[in-house]
Amino acid sequence: MEKSEEEYIETIKKAGIIAESPVEGTIILKPYGCMIWEQIKKIIKAKLKELGYEDMYFPMLIPHSFFKKQEEHYKSFSREAVFCTRTGEKELKEELIIRPTSETIIYPAVKEWIKTEAALPIKINQWCSIMRWETLKPTLPLIRNNEFLWHECHSIHASRHECDEQAGIMHEFYKELLKEHLAIAFFEGKKPERRKFAGAEYTLALEGMMKNRKCIQLATSHSLGQKFSKAFSIKTKDYAWMACAGITTRLIGAVAMAHSDENGLVLPPKIAPYEVAVDNQKSHEKLKSSFRTAKMSKEEAIAKGVPVIIEKNKATRRDTMKETDIKEGVKEQIQSLLKDMQDSLLRKSEKFKEEHTYRTDNYNEFKEILLNRKGAAETGWCGKEECSKKIKKETNGSLRIINNAKENAKCVCCGKKAQHSAIFGQSY
């Protein structure tokens, strides 16, 4: 079912994920929203620990002089940065920026920790809030906010090979997170030069397609090369090589958009705060040692997207709303329902993405796909901005992902030799 943005907002409000905030472009993340985020965080934390990242926390305020040091980064982020200029009536000695991302506060500190190459690699992870004041697009709760939560991990290496390898490792992990836990199908590839992270050599990205057939960026991993190490003079024998990656609370919104139905929220079992909802205390006591269980009404459980709902000796699977009788081996029955639901949500997402991805070299057909928002269009692109800008102007569809060009492919816009195979789509 395609949900309008108004229905989407109603779904996440009714589920108890968000409430409105008096501050433009921000939300209140309610307990249930925080619980979903914690489930996602658990998965990320376990992987980062395995990869050798250590949690740290850096100031949210960045001196303007630090923020300006990497020119490409500054030029891009300054337009949406929030500047602090005074305390009370007293002017600050230097303007401070509320972090839109943390490279320029982390790397000056890292410089002091690297005396020899033996100190590398350094792997840092931070959980924090980020502020990017939207000036180009309207905000939408969880999907595009002026403030959001995220994790950002940074690694500093002695060689390009190690740096690129780490960017690839995080990219592969995010693929696993989306597929195996969030049950969301995705396009993968690199961001075009104009849309990569400002200050990166390249950005690896994953893009999902929502039920309204709009694309949404879900996860990114970046090789920064030596751009920031040169800006901040971080070196041993040579300038250090850096990689970073991150995902945000946008994933909660993407899950709601990708899986919800006319009854409300639908959550994949692996990230659902509660796997099972029951209508009585006896059942709760019986099941809570085996499953994440809560006592609530069936109506509330449906709205919150609880995967399995047990009421009056009936088990309802939330995604299909199909009821089955509770049998003697209730735990095994629930385990089977949870696994089947997790697998089914991914299959549906993959099927939806495939059915709404159109492959064409004909510009008129291409425009019709994007203008009528039938889905995403896969086609050839010459690599020139004038073509992607023309497409944006004529279709409202943006260039999302690029990969290696197919043999003998031509640009859908100008007809010249394609440098890339590209995904175009309307987006948030």
Backbone torsions as a table, in degrees:
resi	resn	phi	psi	omega
1	MET	NA	130.8	175.4
2	GLU	-80.1	129.8	178.9
3	LYS	-106.4	136.2	172.7
4	SER	-73.7	166.7	179.4
5	GLU	-64.5	-33.2	177.6
6	GLU	-65.4	-41.5	178.1
7	GLU	-67.1	-38.0	176.7
8	TYR	-60.0	-47.5	180.0
9	ILE	-61.9	-42.5	178.6
10	GLU	-62.2	-38.9	179.4
11	THR	-61.7	-48.7	-176.3
12	ILE	-74.7	-25.1	173.7
13	LYS	-71.7	-47.1	-178.4
14	LYS	-63.8	-31.3	178.6
15	ALA	-74.5	-12.9	-178.2
16	GLY	82.0	27.1	179.6
17	ILE	-85.8	-44.4	-177.3
18	ILE	-133.2	164.0	166.3
19	ALA	-136.0	160.8	-179.3
20	GLU	-72.4	150.1	178.7
21	SER	-116.7	149.5	177.6
22	PRO	-75.6	-8.8	-178.6
23	VAL	-94.3	128.8	-176.6
24	GLU	-52.1	130.7	173.2
25	GLY	72.2	15.3	178.3
26	THR	-123.8	164.9	179.7
27	ILE	-135.2	162.6	167.6
28	ILE	-97.6	121.2	177.1
29	LEU	-87.6	109.3	-174.9
30	LYS	-78.1	172.2	-175.7
31	PRO	-50.7	-43.5	-177.5
32	TYR	-67.5	-36.0	175.2
33	GLY	-63.5	-42.2	177.7
34	CYS	-64.5	-35.7	179.6
35	MET	-66.0	-40.9	177.1
36	ILE	-63.6	-44.6	178.9
37	TRP	-60.5	-38.9	178.5
38	GLU	-64.4	-37.2	177.6
39	GLN	-63.2	-41.3	177.8
40	ILE	-67.5	-41.0	-179.8
41	LYS	-60.9	-38.5	-179.7
42	LYS	-57.2	-43.1	-179.3
43	ILE	-65.0	-45.1	-178.4
44	ILE	-67.0	-43.6	-178.8
45	LYS	-59.4	-43.4	-179.7
46	ALA	-61.0	-41.8	-179.1
47	LYS	-69.2	-43.1	-178.9
48	LEU	-64.2	-37.4	176.7
49	LYS	-62.5	-43.1	178.3
50	GLU	-60.5	-35.2	-177.5
51	LEU	-85.6	-4.5	176.0
52	GLY	91.8	16.0	175.9
53	TYR	-80.2	146.1	176.0
54	GLU	-118.1	137.4	178.9
55	ASP	-73.1	135.9	173.0
56	MET	-139.4	172.0	174.8
57	TYR	-140.1	129.8	-178.6
58	PHE	-114.4	158.0	-178.5
59	PRO	-56.9	147.7	177.8
60	MET	-80.6	-15.3	-178.9
61	LEU	-103.2	130.0	-175.7
62	ILE	-115.3	125.5	175.6
63	PRO	-57.8	138.6	-178.0
64	HIS	-57.0	-36.8	-179.0
65	SER	-64.6	-33.6	175.3
66	PHE	-69.8	-44.8	-175.2
67	PHE	-60.9	-30.3	-175.9
68	LYS	-83.0	-8.9	-167.2
69	LYS	-69.1	-33.4	177.1
70	GLN	-102.8	107.7	-166.8
71	GLU	-60.1	-46.5	-178.6
72	GLU	-62.2	-42.5	178.4
73	HIS	-61.4	-48.5	-177.7
74	TYR	-62.8	-45.4	-177.5
75	LYS	-59.6	-38.8	-177.9
76	SER	-76.4	-48.1	-171.2
77	PHE	-85.2	-18.6	-176.8
78	SER	-65.1	-28.1	-178.7
79	ARG	-70.0	-20.1	178.6
80	GLU	-119.2	11.1	178.4
81	ALA	-82.5	147.2	175.3
82	VAL	-101.3	124.0	-175.7
83	PHE	-99.7	137.6	174.7
84	CYS	-107.5	127.4	-172.5
85	THR	-120.3	-14.3	-177.8
86	ARG	-153.6	161.2	169.8
87	THR	-120.2	118.4	-170.6
88	GLY	61.2	-122.8	178.3
89	GLU	-101.9	2.4	-176.3
90	LYS	-96.1	127.4	178.5
91	GLU	-70.5	137.3	176.1
92	LEU	-69.4	150.6	177.8
93	LYS	-63.9	-32.6	178.0
94	GLU	-142.3	138.5	175.5
95	GLU	-58.1	142.7	176.3
96	LEU	-118.6	147.2	-178.9
97	ILE	-113.8	130.6	172.0
98	ILE	-71.7	125.8	-167.1
99	ARG	-52.9	123.5	168.0
100	PRO	-90.1	-13.6	176.0
101	THR	179.8	160.7	-162.1
102	SER	-108.6	6.9	-177.1
103	GLU	-51.4	-44.7	-171.1
104	THR	-80.0	-4.8	170.5
105	ILE	-104.8	-27.0	-179.8
106	ILE	-78.4	-46.2	-169.5
107	TYR	-69.3	-32.0	173.3
108	PRO	-61.9	-33.5	176.9
109	ALA	-71.5	-42.9	-179.8
110	VAL	-58.3	-37.3	-179.3
111	LYS	-52.7	-39.2	-177.1
112	GLU	-74.0	-17.0	-177.0
113	TRP	-93.4	-10.5	-176.3
114	ILE	-106.6	102.0	177.9
115	LYS	-101.0	-34.4	178.5
116	THR	-137.8	167.4	179.1
117	GLU	-63.0	-23.1	179.2
118	ALA	-63.6	-20.3	179.1
119	ALA	-74.7	-12.6	-177.0
120	LEU	-97.7	152.0	-1.4
121	PRO	-79.5	154.9	169.5
122	ILE	-110.2	131.7	-179.1
123	LYS	-127.0	119.6	-174.1
124	ILE	-124.7	138.9	172.0
125	ASN	-126.2	143.3	178.2
126	GLN	-133.5	132.6	170.1
127	TRP	-103.0	123.8	-176.2
128	CYS	-163.2	-179.9	171.9
129	SER	-101.6	154.6	-177.7
130	ILE	-129.6	143.8	177.2
131	MET	-123.0	118.6	173.8
132	ARG	-132.3	105.1	-173.7
133	TRP	-76.8	111.7	-174.7
134	GLU	-64.4	125.9	177.0
135	THR	-119.3	-14.0	-173.5
136	LEU	-107.7	-28.8	-174.8
137	LYS	-132.2	153.2	176.2
138	PRO	-68.8	148.4	178.7
139	THR	-80.1	158.0	177.7
140	LEU	-149.8	125.8	-173.1
141	PRO	-48.5	129.9	179.6
142	LEU	71.3	-30.6	-176.7
143	ILE	-84.9	-46.1	-179.9
144	ARG	-145.5	93.5	-178.9
145	ASN	-113.6	157.9	173.1
146	ASN	-72.4	-26.7	174.9
147	GLU	-132.0	139.4	178.6
148	PHE	-151.1	164.8	175.8
149	LEU	-97.7	150.2	176.6
150	TRP	-159.7	173.0	162.3
151	HIS	-115.1	141.0	173.2
152	GLU	-129.9	127.0	177.7
153	CYS	-114.0	140.3	-176.6
154	HIS	-127.9	136.8	176.5
155	SER	-132.9	141.9	-177.7
156	ILE	-120.5	127.9	-169.9
157	HIS	-128.5	164.4	179.8
158	ALA	-88.4	-14.9	-176.1
159	SER	-142.3	157.3	175.9
160	ARG	-60.3	-41.4	-177.8
161	HIS	-57.8	-47.9	-179.8
162	GLU	-63.7	-39.5	179.4
163	CYS	-62.6	-50.7	179.9
164	ASP	-64.1	-37.5	179.1
165	GLU	-62.5	-42.3	-179.0
166	GLN	-67.5	-40.0	176.0
167	ALA	-59.8	-40.2	178.4
168	GLY	-67.8	-37.9	179.0
169	ILE	-62.9	-44.1	179.2
170	MET	-67.5	-36.5	177.1
171	HIS	-60.8	-44.5	179.5
172	GLU	-66.4	-37.7	177.5
173	PHE	-64.1	-42.9	179.2
174	TYR	-62.7	-35.1	175.6
175	LYS	-60.9	-44.6	178.5
176	GLU	-63.0	-42.9	179.7
177	LEU	-58.9	-48.2	-178.1
178	LEU	-67.0	-44.2	-174.9
179	LYS	-75.7	-53.6	-170.7
180	GLU	-81.6	-25.3	-175.0
181	HIS	-112.4	-44.2	-179.3
182	LEU	-91.9	-11.2	178.0
183	ALA	57.0	40.4	179.7
184	ILE	-114.3	124.9	174.4
185	ALA	-74.6	157.7	-174.3
186	PHE	-153.0	159.8	165.5
187	PHE	-94.1	145.1	177.2
188	GLU	-130.5	151.6	178.9
189	GLY	162.9	-158.5	177.1
190	LYS	-101.6	153.7	170.6
191	LYS	-78.9	141.7	174.6
192	PRO	-63.4	161.2	-174.5
193	GLU	-50.2	-43.1	-175.7
194	ARG	-69.4	-22.4	-174.4
195	ARG	-111.9	4.1	178.5
196	LYS	-72.3	166.6	175.7
197	PHE	-60.9	131.2	-175.6
198	ALA	-66.5	116.3	-177.6
199	GLY	106.2	-4.1	179.0
200	ALA	-90.4	155.0	169.5
201	GLU	-75.5	-41.3	174.7
202	TYR	-157.6	159.2	179.2
203	THR	-125.1	125.5	171.4
204	LEU	-91.9	134.1	-172.7
205	ALA	-139.6	155.7	174.1
206	LEU	-123.1	129.0	-177.4
207	GLU	-122.3	130.4	177.0
208	GLY	-101.7	162.1	173.6
209	MET	-114.9	123.5	-178.6
210	MET	-85.0	172.2	-176.1
211	LYS	-66.1	-19.8	174.8
212	ASN	-87.1	8.1	175.4
213	ARG	69.1	19.3	170.5
214	LYS	-91.6	146.5	177.7
215	CYS	-88.2	153.3	179.2
216	ILE	-146.5	133.5	177.5
217	GLN	-72.4	128.6	-174.8
218	LEU	-109.9	-35.0	-176.7
219	ALA	-158.0	145.4	178.8
220	THR	-139.1	147.9	175.9
221	SER	-136.4	135.3	-169.3
222	HIS	-127.2	140.0	163.7
223	SER	-97.5	119.0	179.7
224	LEU	-91.1	-5.7	-177.8
225	GLY	57.7	-133.0	178.8
226	GLN	-110.7	13.8	-173.9
227	LYS	-62.8	-42.2	-179.3
228	PHE	-83.4	-32.6	178.6
229	SER	-65.3	-34.3	176.4
230	LYS	-71.8	-38.0	179.5
231	ALA	-65.4	-34.1	-176.6
232	PHE	-109.7	10.2	177.6
233	SER	53.4	51.7	178.2
234	ILE	-99.5	109.5	-174.2
235	LYS	-157.2	157.4	166.1
236	THR	-116.5	-103.3	172.4
237	LYS	-72.3	-35.7	-178.6
238	ASP	-135.5	168.7	175.3
239	TYR	-64.2	142.6	-179.2
240	ALA	-70.8	160.0	177.8
241	TRP	-112.0	138.9	-170.9
242	MET	-129.5	145.6	174.1
243	ALA	-134.0	151.7	175.6
244	CYS	-148.7	162.9	-177.9
245	ALA	-159.2	161.4	177.6
246	GLY	-173.7	156.6	170.3
247	ILE	-135.2	160.7	-172.8
248	THR	-128.5	177.5	175.6
249	THR	-64.5	-4.9	171.5
250	ARG	-55.7	-28.9	-179.9
251	LEU	-59.9	-32.8	177.9
252	ILE	-63.7	-45.8	177.9
253	GLY	-63.7	-39.0	179.8
254	ALA	-64.2	-41.3	176.6
255	VAL	-60.5	-44.6	178.9
256	ALA	-62.4	-42.1	-179.8
257	MET	-69.3	-38.1	-173.3
258	ALA	-76.3	-32.2	-168.9
259	HIS	-117.3	-19.4	-172.6
260	SER	-66.3	159.3	-178.6
261	ASP	-131.3	-168.6	-176.0
262	GLU	-64.6	-17.0	-179.9
263	ASN	-91.0	-11.1	-179.6
264	GLY	131.3	-150.4	-175.1
265	LEU	-69.6	142.4	170.5
266	VAL	-127.9	124.3	-179.0
267	LEU	-114.2	136.0	171.7
268	PRO	-60.6	136.4	-176.4
269	PRO	-53.0	-35.5	-174.6
270	LYS	-68.4	-20.8	177.7
271	ILE	-117.6	5.1	178.6
272	ALA	-71.9	130.0	176.1
273	PRO	-55.7	-39.2	174.7
274	TYR	-119.8	126.0	175.3
275	GLU	-80.6	-30.3	-174.6
276	VAL	-134.4	134.9	171.3
277	ALA	-112.9	136.0	-178.7
278	VAL	-126.7	160.1	-175.5
279	ASP	-102.5	2.7	-179.5
280	ASN	-149.5	157.0	-175.7
281	GLN	-66.9	-34.6	-179.2
282	LYS	-59.9	-46.6	178.4
283	SER	-65.2	-38.7	179.3
284	HIS	-59.9	-47.2	-179.9
285	GLU	-63.0	-36.0	-177.4
286	LYS	-70.3	-33.5	-170.7
287	LEU	-104.7	-16.5	-169.6
288	LYS	-66.6	-21.0	177.5
289	SER	-78.1	-17.4	-177.5
290	SER	-107.0	-24.6	-175.8
291	PHE	-139.5	157.7	170.0
292	ARG	-73.1	107.5	-167.9
293	THR	-123.5	144.1	175.7
294	ALA	-139.4	149.6	176.1
295	LYS	-95.2	119.4	178.7
296	MET	-161.2	166.2	178.7
297	SER	-71.1	159.4	178.3
298	LYS	-61.9	-38.9	-179.5
299	GLU	-61.5	-44.5	179.4
300	GLU	-67.9	-40.1	-180.0
301	ALA	-62.8	-38.5	177.3
302	ILE	-63.4	-46.5	-178.8
303	ALA	-63.0	-34.4	-178.5
304	LYS	-86.6	-4.2	176.2
305	GLY	73.8	25.4	179.3
306	VAL	-62.8	126.6	-171.5
307	PRO	-59.7	-42.7	-179.7
308	VAL	-124.8	127.5	-177.0
309	ILE	-119.3	120.5	-177.6
310	ILE	-109.5	124.7	-179.7
311	GLU	-151.7	127.2	175.8
312	LYS	52.6	50.9	177.0
313	ASN	61.6	23.3	175.5
314	LYS	-123.3	139.8	175.1
315	ALA	-110.6	123.6	179.2
316	THR	-107.7	125.7	175.5
317	ARG	-87.1	121.4	-167.7
318	ARG	-61.6	-36.8	-174.7
319	ASP	-72.3	-33.2	-179.5
320	THR	-103.4	-15.7	-174.7
321	MET	60.2	21.9	179.0
322	LYS	-83.5	132.6	178.7
323	GLU	-95.9	141.3	172.6
324	THR	-133.5	152.9	178.1
325	ASP	-71.6	141.0	175.2
326	ILE	-74.1	127.6	-179.0
327	LYS	-104.4	-176.4	-177.0
328	GLU	-62.2	-45.3	-179.8
329	GLY	-86.7	66.2	-172.0
330	VAL	-62.9	-37.1	-178.7
331	LYS	-65.6	-43.5	178.0
332	GLU	-64.5	-37.4	178.9
333	GLN	-64.0	-43.7	179.0
334	ILE	-65.4	-44.4	177.9
335	GLN	-56.7	-41.7	179.2
336	SER	-65.8	-42.3	179.1
337	LEU	-63.3	-41.8	-179.7
338	LEU	-64.4	-44.9	179.5
339	LYS	-64.6	-45.3	-179.3
340	ASP	-62.2	-39.3	-179.3
341	MET	-67.9	-44.7	178.7
342	GLN	-58.5	-47.2	-179.1
343	ASP	-66.2	-39.5	-178.2
344	SER	-66.4	-40.9	179.8
345	LEU	-61.9	-39.6	177.8
346	LEU	-66.9	-44.6	178.9
347	ARG	-59.0	-43.0	179.4
348	LYS	-63.7	-41.4	179.6
349	SER	-65.3	-42.7	179.1
350	GLU	-65.5	-41.0	178.9
351	LYS	-64.2	-43.4	179.9
352	PHE	-62.2	-45.1	179.4
353	LYS	-61.0	-45.9	-178.0
354	GLU	-65.8	-42.1	-178.5
355	GLU	-67.6	-21.9	-177.0
356	HIS	-115.3	23.8	171.3
357	THR	-112.8	117.3	-174.8
358	TYR	-108.7	133.8	-179.5
359	ARG	-109.5	117.0	-175.3
360	THR	-150.1	150.8	173.0
361	ASP	-112.1	-1.3	-177.1
362	ASN	-92.2	122.1	-173.3
363	TYR	-66.3	-37.5	178.7
364	ASN	-64.9	-43.4	176.9
365	GLU	-64.3	-41.7	178.4
366	PHE	-57.4	-47.5	-179.7
367	LYS	-64.1	-40.1	-179.0
368	GLU	-63.4	-37.8	178.1
369	ILE	-61.6	-47.8	-175.8
370	LEU	-76.0	-41.4	-179.2
371	LEU	-62.8	-37.5	-179.9
372	ASN	-92.6	6.5	178.2
373	ARG	46.8	52.0	175.7
374	LYS	-74.9	-22.2	-177.7
375	GLY	154.6	-150.3	179.3
376	ALA	-97.6	151.6	178.2
377	ALA	-116.1	126.5	175.6
378	GLU	-102.0	127.4	-174.2
379	THR	-159.6	179.8	176.8
380	GLY	-87.1	147.8	178.3
381	TRP	-139.4	135.1	-174.7
382	CYS	-73.9	-16.7	-179.7
383	GLY	97.2	-1.0	-178.0
384	LYS	-95.6	136.8	-177.5
385	GLU	-61.8	-33.7	-177.6
386	GLU	-60.1	-33.0	177.9
387	CYS	-73.0	-44.6	179.9
388	SER	-66.4	-34.8	177.7
389	LYS	-69.4	-39.1	176.9
390	LYS	-62.5	-42.8	178.8
391	ILE	-61.6	-44.2	179.0
392	LYS	-59.6	-44.3	-178.6
393	LYS	-65.4	-38.7	-173.4
394	GLU	-89.5	-17.2	-174.6
395	THR	-129.7	-12.3	-172.0
396	ASN	64.0	15.5	177.6
397	GLY	-100.9	134.5	-177.8
398	SER	-107.3	159.3	178.5
399	LEU	-78.5	117.4	-172.3
400	ARG	-98.6	-49.1	-170.9
401	ILE	-143.7	144.2	173.2
402	ILE	-126.7	149.8	175.1
403	ASN	-138.7	-175.8	179.2
404	ASN	-63.5	141.4	-179.2
405	ALA	-67.9	145.8	174.1
406	LYS	-76.4	154.6	-176.4
407	GLU	-59.8	132.9	178.1
408	ASN	64.0	15.3	-179.5
409	ALA	-73.6	148.2	177.9
410	LYS	-120.5	154.5	178.2
411	CYS	-65.2	129.4	-177.8
412	VAL	-64.8	-23.9	-176.0
413	CYS	-90.4	-52.9	-174.5
414	CYS	-103.6	-14.2	178.3
415	GLY	83.5	-1.5	178.2
416	LYS	-78.7	172.0	-177.3
417	LYS	-57.0	132.6	179.8
418	ALA	-78.0	134.3	173.3
419	GLN	-93.2	-18.9	-176.0
420	HIS	-144.4	153.1	162.1
421	SER	-91.7	128.1	-170.2
422	ALA	-129.3	149.7	172.9
423	ILE	-106.4	123.7	174.0
424	PHE	-113.1	145.9	175.8
425	GLY	-170.4	159.6	169.7
426	GLN	-70.7	150.5	-170.0
427	SER	-150.8	174.3	173.1
428	TYR	-94.8	NA	NA
